[in-house]
Amino acid sequence: MNMTDLTANPALAQRYRVPALAVPAIVANLSTVLPSLVDTALIGQSGDAVPLGGIAIGTTLAGFVLWVFAFLRLGTAGFTAQALGAGDAGEIRATVGRALVLAWLFGFILLLIMVPLAIVTIPLFGASDIVADLAARYFHYRMFGAPFELTNYVILGWLLGLQRIGLVLALQLFLNGLNALLSYLLIYHMQLGVDGAAIGTAVAQSATALVGLYLVRLELRRFRAESGGTSLVDLDRLFELITVNFDIFLRTLCVMFVMSYFVGLGARMNDTTLAANHLLFALLATMAQILDGFAQSAETLAGHAVGARNRAALRQAVAHALIWGGGGAALLALGLLWGGTDILALFSADAAVIARAADFLPWLVFSPLVAVWCYVLDGVFIGATRSREMRNGMLVAALGAIVAQYFLIPAFGNHGLWAALMLFFVLRGATLYAWYPRIPRAMRE
């Protein structure tokens, strides 16, 4: 097979390559939050804030535990994109193999520790006993699908690194369609409530992983003829993978800790505020996946440019990703400004929860305009596998937001919570912007 430079078309690469990659990636990315959104929407229509609160904590904890392993997607995508740019078919094959081994290892560890993990962490949210019980049951059922969900992270990252966005989209549409169907049947027809929501999501993730592995097997055939001497157990490459992934792990751990920490702060106010914040955080997570589509386009193109040692292509990828990402963020803000209250009503029938969420909706409107820059720059650093800067920047941002909330929440209540969260996004973007020149500088060495 003749390795093809997928960014060789100058007109497409310079102006339209970012949206060409971002739009399918956005649709595919929604699969990351849609399972939790589907669970929230189906449970929320009961009109009872208690099961919605259980879903809020359960999905937050499950998301925290699973998404700290996001390095399996992020690191895999970066290394695969660089191997593609360098024309190294053997390394493309080895990258997915190494990452799958790590996914299965971590997945089975999660199965072993899920019960003590719930016992230790759920009380930290400070919710009522009945809400905590529902959250624990949701979490346990979700964890049974953990090895498969982490497998999906690897498959997604590998296909994104290969710029096989169509396959990513098809796989995630399968996941979300199956999840919605199973959750609906289990919640409404089998009357399993919160348990049914978790079981449906776990089964859908497992089935999707099996389909994804079949797609990976088909894709590997494209690179078989060119495979060189790259080994799955190449110690240098394995050490590099673990080092980069560990930094991304710490970075992702900070993100999930901050989000879970702020959910816990809302839970200490009252159950209505907890449920209201959960609706807003669910929409914030949805917007993050949309904006991350532009980050993934930057990740793929930047990784390709770094692998090819093409500084001009890197500059173009960053500039156009920021421009298109900024435009996408503006559209999101306008959509929330005009229809945010109606969107909230889709996720709960409790008038008190909707009214409480509407009080803080302006923060949600403002958030994409603040957050888009750190998402796009994250993509650039991931593509360049500059994980150390990402880790350090995230630590600075997390520390700044946590310190700020000690002053803002006592003075402004839940508005202070959201102000501290906005500061978190600002600090992430500012640190990555300050350290970006290190990437093209390293390409000269």
Solvent accessible surface area in square Angstrom, and as a share of the most:
residue,aa,sasa,rsa
1,M,95,0.42
2,N,130,0.67
3,M,37,0.17
4,T,84,0.49
5,D,70,0.36
6,L,61,0.30
7,T,29,0.17
8,A,65,0.50
9,N,85,0.44
10,P,88,0.55
11,A,73,0.57
12,L,60,0.30
13,A,22,0.17
14,Q,80,0.35
15,R,149,0.55
16,Y,115,0.44
17,R,33,0.12
18,V,1,0.01
19,P,21,0.13
20,A,47,0.37
21,L,7,0.04
22,A,0,0.00
23,V,89,0.51
24,P,34,0.21
25,A,1,0.01
26,I,26,0.13
27,V,60,0.35
28,A,0,0.00
29,N,2,0.01
30,L,40,0.20
31,S,4,0.03
32,T,51,0.30
33,V,14,0.08
34,L,55,0.27
35,P,3,0.02
36,S,30,0.19
37,L,12,0.06
38,V,30,0.17
39,D,0,0.00
40,T,1,0.01
41,A,25,0.19
42,L,33,0.16
43,I,9,0.05
44,G,1,0.01
45,Q,83,0.37
46,S,74,0.48
47,G,31,0.30
48,D,67,0.35
49,A,21,0.16
50,V,42,0.24
51,P,24,0.15
52,L,1,0.01
53,G,2,0.02
54,G,0,0.00
55,I,0,0.00
56,A,0,0.00
57,I,0,0.00
58,G,0,0.00
59,T,11,0.06
60,T,21,0.12
61,L,6,0.03
62,A,0,0.00
63,G,24,0.23
64,F,43,0.18
65,V,10,0.06
66,L,2,0.01
67,W,48,0.17
68,V,9,0.05
69,F,21,0.09
70,A,0,0.00
71,F,8,0.03
72,L,0,0.00
73,R,6,0.02
74,L,5,0.02
75,G,1,0.01
76,T,1,0.00
77,A,2,0.01
78,G,0,0.00
79,F,10,0.04
80,T,0,0.00
81,A,1,0.01
82,Q,36,0.16
83,A,7,0.05
84,L,15,0.07
85,G,17,0.16
86,A,67,0.52
87,G,34,0.33
88,D,57,0.29
89,A,3,0.02
90,G,5,0.05
91,E,8,0.04
92,I,0,0.00
93,R,70,0.25
94,A,8,0.06
95,T,2,0.01
96,V,4,0.02
97,G,19,0.18
98,R,9,0.03
99,A,0,0.00
100,L,17,0.08
101,V,80,0.46
102,L,23,0.11
103,A,0,0.00
104,W,103,0.36
105,L,96,0.48
106,F,51,0.21
107,G,0,0.00
108,F,115,0.48
109,I,73,0.37
110,L,7,0.03
111,L,49,0.24
112,L,145,0.72
113,I,69,0.35
114,M,17,0.08
115,V,72,0.41
116,P,70,0.44
117,L,46,0.23
118,A,4,0.03
119,I,120,0.61
120,V,98,0.56
121,T,28,0.17
122,I,9,0.04
123,P,91,0.57
124,L,114,0.57
125,F,13,0.05
126,G,42,0.40
127,A,23,0.18
128,S,47,0.31
129,D,128,0.66
130,I,107,0.54
131,V,1,0.00
132,A,24,0.19
133,D,72,0.37
134,L,26,0.13
135,A,0,0.00
136,A,22,0.17
137,R,98,0.36
138,Y,0,0.00
139,F,0,0.00
140,H,46,0.21
141,Y,80,0.30
142,R,12,0.04
143,M,0,0.00
144,F,122,0.51
145,G,2,0.02
146,A,0,0.00
147,P,9,0.06
148,F,76,0.31
149,E,11,0.05
150,L,0,0.00
151,T,2,0.01
152,N,11,0.06
153,Y,21,0.08
154,V,0,0.00
155,I,0,0.00
156,L,12,0.06
157,G,0,0.00
158,W,0,0.00
159,L,0,0.00
160,L,3,0.01
161,G,1,0.01
162,L,3,0.01
163,Q,18,0.08
164,R,86,0.31
165,I,14,0.07
166,G,52,0.50
167,L,41,0.20
168,V,1,0.00
169,L,45,0.23
170,A,56,0.43
171,L,4,0.02
172,Q,9,0.04
173,L,102,0.51
174,F,86,0.36
175,L,6,0.03
176,N,19,0.10
177,G,44,0.43
178,L,43,0.22
179,N,0,0.00
180,A,39,0.31
181,L,99,0.49
182,L,39,0.19
183,S,0,0.00
184,Y,99,0.37
185,L,69,0.35
186,L,24,0.12
187,I,13,0.07
188,Y,83,0.32
189,H,122,0.54
190,M,117,0.52
191,Q,138,0.62
192,L,67,0.33
193,G,26,0.25
194,V,8,0.04
195,D,22,0.12
196,G,0,0.00
197,A,0,0.00
198,A,0,0.00
199,I,49,0.25
200,G,0,0.00
201,T,1,0.00
202,A,10,0.08
203,V,75,0.43
204,A,0,0.00
205,Q,10,0.05
206,S,24,0.16
207,A,29,0.22
208,T,1,0.00
209,A,0,0.00
210,L,111,0.55
211,V,58,0.33
212,G,0,0.00
213,L,55,0.27
214,Y,124,0.47
215,L,31,0.16
216,V,6,0.03
217,R,149,0.54
218,L,64,0.32
219,E,10,0.04
220,L,34,0.17
221,R,133,0.48
222,R,76,0.28
223,F,1,0.00
224,R,145,0.53
225,A,87,0.68
226,E,64,0.29
227,S,46,0.30
228,G,60,0.57
229,G,83,0.80
230,T,43,0.25
231,S,47,0.30
232,L,82,0.41
233,V,106,0.61
234,D,47,0.24
235,L,138,0.69
236,D,116,0.60
237,R,74,0.27
238,L,48,0.24
239,F,145,0.61
240,E,67,0.30
241,L,6,0.03
242,I,82,0.42
243,T,56,0.32
244,V,13,0.08
245,N,4,0.02
246,F,112,0.47
247,D,11,0.06
248,I,2,0.01
249,F,48,0.20
250,L,48,0.24
251,R,21,0.08
252,T,0,0.00
253,L,58,0.29
254,C,17,0.10
255,V,23,0.13
256,M,27,0.12
257,F,93,0.39
258,V,0,0.00
259,M,37,0.17
260,S,15,0.10
261,Y,53,0.20
262,F,0,0.00
263,V,7,0.04
264,G,4,0.04
265,L,31,0.15
266,G,0,0.00
267,A,7,0.05
268,R,145,0.53
269,M,62,0.28
270,N,75,0.38
271,D,50,0.26
272,T,44,0.26
273,T,0,0.00
274,L,1,0.01
275,A,0,0.00
276,A,1,0.00
277,N,2,0.01
278,H,13,0.06
279,L,3,0.01
280,L,0,0.00
281,F,14,0.06
282,A,15,0.12
283,L,17,0.08
284,L,10,0.05
285,A,37,0.29
286,T,22,0.13
287,M,9,0.04
288,A,17,0.13
289,Q,22,0.10
290,I,36,0.18
291,L,2,0.01
292,D,26,0.13
293,G,0,0.00
294,F,15,0.06
295,A,2,0.02
296,Q,5,0.02
297,S,1,0.01
298,A,0,0.00
299,E,4,0.02
300,T,6,0.03
301,L,12,0.06
302,A,0,0.00
303,G,0,0.00
304,H,13,0.06
305,A,2,0.02
306,V,27,0.15
307,G,20,0.19
308,A,51,0.40
309,R,136,0.50
310,N,67,0.34
311,R,81,0.30
312,A,46,0.36
313,A,33,0.26
314,L,0,0.00
315,R,131,0.48
316,Q,61,0.27
317,A,6,0.05
318,V,13,0.07
319,A,45,0.35
320,H,42,0.19
321,A,0,0.00
322,L,48,0.24
323,I,120,0.61
324,W,85,0.30
325,G,0,0.00
326,G,16,0.15
327,G,38,0.36
328,G,12,0.12
329,A,1,0.00
330,A,41,0.32
331,L,129,0.64
332,L,34,0.17
333,A,8,0.06
334,L,74,0.37
335,G,36,0.34
336,L,11,0.05
337,L,114,0.57
338,W,199,0.70
339,G,20,0.19
340,G,2,0.02
341,T,70,0.41
342,D,105,0.54
343,I,55,0.28
344,L,0,0.00
345,A,54,0.42
346,L,118,0.58
347,F,28,0.12
348,S,5,0.03
349,A,62,0.48
350,D,30,0.16
351,A,82,0.64
352,A,60,0.46
353,V,1,0.00
354,I,26,0.13
355,A,60,0.46
356,R,80,0.29
357,A,0,0.00
358,A,37,0.28
359,D,76,0.39
360,F,4,0.02
361,L,20,0.10
362,P,88,0.55
363,W,61,0.22
364,L,0,0.00
365,V,22,0.13
366,F,102,0.42
367,S,0,0.00
368,P,2,0.01
369,L,76,0.38
370,V,19,0.11
371,A,3,0.02
372,V,0,0.00
373,W,109,0.38
374,C,0,0.00
375,Y,29,0.11
376,V,0,0.00
377,L,8,0.04
378,D,5,0.03
379,G,1,0.01
380,V,0,0.00
381,F,0,0.00
382,I,7,0.03
383,G,0,0.00
384,A,8,0.06
385,T,27,0.16
386,R,68,0.25
387,S,6,0.04
388,R,154,0.56
389,E,9,0.04
390,M,3,0.01
391,R,55,0.20
392,N,51,0.26
393,G,2,0.02
394,M,5,0.02
395,L,84,0.42
396,V,73,0.42
397,A,0,0.00
398,A,8,0.06
399,L,120,0.60
400,G,21,0.20
401,A,0,0.00
402,I,34,0.17
403,V,72,0.42
404,A,17,0.13
405,Q,8,0.04
406,Y,140,0.53
407,F,148,0.62
408,L,46,0.23
409,I,31,0.16
410,P,106,0.67
411,A,69,0.53
412,F,127,0.53
413,G,29,0.28
414,N,5,0.02
415,H,78,0.35
416,G,1,0.01
417,L,0,0.00
418,W,0,0.00
419,A,27,0.21
420,A,0,0.00
421,L,0,0.00
422,M,11,0.05
423,L,63,0.31
424,F,1,0.00
425,F,6,0.03
426,V,77,0.44
427,L,45,0.22
428,R,6,0.02
429,G,8,0.08
430,A,54,0.42
431,T,19,0.11
432,L,5,0.02
433,Y,165,0.63
434,A,68,0.53
435,W,56,0.20
436,Y,40,0.15
437,P,62,0.39
438,R,95,0.35
439,I,3,0.02
440,P,20,0.13
441,R,113,0.41
442,A,32,0.25
443,M,15,0.07
444,R,143,0.52
445,E,158,0.71
